[in-house]
Amino acid sequence: MPLLKVKNSIKNMETNINFSINRLMQICRQSWIINRKLIGITVSGFSGLVFLILILSQIKSYTNWSNNNYMLAFTILFFSTGIIYSSLSFPAFRMKEKTISYLLLPAATSEKFTFEVVTRIVIFLVVMPFLFWLMANIEGIVMHYYKPEFLSYKFSLITGLQSFTREGNVKGWTTLAIIQGVLFVFITSFTGASYFSKSPLVKTLFSVSIIMGSYALFTYLLIKGLKLEEYTITSDRLLFIHNEKDAMIFSSLAITTVNICLLAISYFRLKEREV
């Protein structure tokens, strides 16, 4: 009997998972049907923006252009467009009528939340680098055609990442810290979009600046109040951090915890709206 109950529980779990996946796919198909024109315009507009920015940047400095210059342009566009795009999450929350319709969709809170995370963060992290790589190489070929002396017209994203991470020597906990740091930027904007209905990006940036400023002020007052500047640390460690590896472990775990908490806040905010 216990074995039969376990088998039934596993079967029910598999059925629920398959049902959730099917409903999630239905949401994706519905969103694609409704927003496919907007998606096409957005992708075309971003591709044209990349092409135009690179052309204008290379007009006067094409002889000194290198793969690092491509990488710098990619980094700026990656974070700026990513922050804006993730801040547009939960678009139905911007209007009361759309909010009601969205909350009445025949889908669970977890499915709606998963859909937003996938479309606003995961897909962006995959599609945006590919689009930039594609347009950068097309633009490089066009530029090389009109300016044969322009030799650095092939962009390699892998080479750029290696040059931005100490020639590819970053491994382990440091890699995790970098990944979580990048995700933190987008997840923060995503959480702000779930929490604020009007002007989410402006309010999120303002809230983050207030929080960071408060921590900085608290640290300054703590140092001044306890006169910590008069003390010198004789030990080669800070609390439980003995070396650079410990610092990377602590940083990566701390940022990961913060990201999980931010995602939890956005999930429960969505669940709160449905009550």
N, C-alpha and C positions, 0 to 999 in steps of 0.2 A: 504493500500500500504506500509506504513513504516513497519508494522508487517511482510509482505511478504518479504521485503528486508532483514529484520533481519533473518528470517528463511533461506533464500537463502544464506546469509553470513555464518550462522552457518553450513549449509550443505556443503558449499564450504570449510570451515575451516576443518571440519571433513574429507572430501575427501582428502585434502592436507596432513593432519596428517597421515591418513592411507597410502597414497602413499609414504610419507617419511619413515614410519616404514617399509613398504615392501621393499623399496630400501635399507634401512639400513640392513635389514635381508639378502638381496641378497649379500651385501658387506661382511657380516659376513660369509655367506656360501662360498663365493668365497675365502675369506681369509683362511677359515678352509681347503678347498680342496687343496689350494696351500701350506699352511704352517703346515699341520697336522703332517707330519713327524718331522719337526723342533720343533713343540709344544711338541710332545711326547718325543723327545730327551731332550728338556729343562726340562720338568717335571721330567723325570727319573733322569737326571743329578742332579737336585736340591735335589731330594729325597735322592739320594745316598750321596750327599755332607752333608746333615743334619745328616744322619746316621753315616757317617765316622767321622764328627766333634764331635758328641756326644760320640761315642765310644772312640776316642782318648782323649777326655776331662775327661772321667770317669775311665780310666785305673788305674790311680794312686790315684784319689780322690773320688772313688765311695762311700766310707763309709761316707764321709762328704757331699755328693751330696744331694741337696734339690730341691724343686719346684722353688725356686728363682734362682737357677743355670740354670735350664731349661729356665726360663724367661729371664735371662741375655743373653743366647745364642740366644734365639728367637729375642730379641730386636736388637742385633748386625746384625744378618742375615736379619731381616726385613728391616732395613734401608739401609744396604749396597746393598742387592740385589734389593730393590725397587728403589734406586737411579740409579743403573745401568740399570735396566729394563725400567724405564721411560725415561732414556736418549736415548733409542733406538727407541723412537717414531718417526713416519714419516720416516720409513726406506727408502722409495723411494727417499727422498731428498739427500741421500748420493751419488747417481749417476745421471748424467744428463739425460741419456736415461730412467731410471726408473721414474725420476721426470716427464718427459713429458707424459709417459704412465699413471702415477698416476693422473695427472691433467686432462687428457682426459677421465677419468672414468665417466660414465653417472650418476653422483651423485652430489648433491649440496654441497657447502662448509660446511654448517652446519652438513650435514650427515657424511661427511668425518671426520670432527672435532669430532663429537659425537662418532664415531667409535673408533677413537684414544683414546679419554678420557676413554671410557668404557673398552677397551682392555688393556690399559697401566696403568690405575690407579684403576678403580673400580674393575675389575676382580682380579687384584693383591691383593687388600685389602681383598678380600673374599677368594681367593684360597690359598694364601701363608700361612696364619695362620692355615688353615685346614690341608695343607700338612705337616707343621711343627708338629702340634699336632699329626697327624697320625704316622709320622715317629718317633717322640720322644717316643711315647708309644710302637711302635713295637721294637725300639731299646732298650727301658727299659725292655721289656719282655725278649728279647734275653740276655741282660746283667744280668738280675735276674736269668735266667736259668743257666748260667755258674758261677755266683757269688750270691748264695742264700742270703748272708748277705747284698746284695745291696737291701735295702727296699724301697727307694724313687724312684721307677721306673715308677710310674704313673704321667704323666704330666697333670695338669689342667690349661688351659689358663685363665679361669675365675678367679681362685684363684690367679694366677700370676698377672693379671691386677688389682685385688683388693689390692694386696700387694704393687704394684707400684703406687697406687693412694690413699695413706693414708688409707689403709684398707677399701676401698670402700666408703669413706665419701665425695669424690669429686662429686659435683652436679652442676647443672645449668650452669652459665657462665664459671666456671672453666673447666667443661667438654667440653664446646664448644671451649674454648681456647686451650685445649690439642688436640682436634680433628683437629682444624684448623692448629695448629702447626705441627702436623704430615702430614697433607695434603700439607702444605707449602713446605716441603722438596721435595715431589714428584712432585708437580706442578711446582716448580722452575726448576727441571731437565727436566720436560716435555716441558716447555716453551723454555728452552735452545735448546732442540732437534728440535723444530719448527723454531728456529731463525738461528741456526748455521748448516751449511751443513757438514762441516768436523770437526771431533773430538768434538762433541757437549758437552760431559761431561767435558772434560778438559777446554774448553772455558767457560762453564757455571760456573764451580768452580772458575776459574780465575776471571771472571766478578763479581761474588758474593763477593769474597775476596777483590777485588778492591773497590767495593761499600761500604762494611762494614768498610774497612780500611779508606776510605775517610770520612765517617760519624764519625768514632772514632777520626780522626785527626781534623775534624771541631769542634767537641765537646771539645777536649782538647785545641785548640787555642781559642775557645770562652771563656772557663773558665779562661784561663791564661790572655787573652786580657782584659776581663772585671773584672778580679780579683775576680771571684765569690767564690773562696775558702775562702775569708776573711769574707764572709757573712754567717750568720746562719739563718736558717728558724725558725721563732718563731711560725708560725701557724702549726696546726696539719694536714694540707693538702698541696698538691702540685697541683697548679692551680685548676682544677675542681675535682681532685681525693681526696676524703675525707678519704677513708678507703680501706681495702683489696678488698671488693666487687666492689667498683668503679674501682679499678685497674684491676680486672678481666674482668669487662664489657668493659673497654677501650681496653685491650689487645685482647680480643676475637673479638671485632668489627674491630680493626685495622688489625689483621691478616686475618680476613675474607675479608676485603676490598682489601688487598694486593693480596690474592689468586684470587679474582674476576678480578683484574687488570691484573694479570699474565695470566689468562685464556683468557682474552680479547686480550692481546698482541699476544698470540699464534694463536688465531682465525684470527685476522686481518693479521698476518704474512702469514697464509695459504691463505687467500683471496688475499693478495698482490701477491703471487706467481702465482695465477690463472689469473691475469690480463695480 
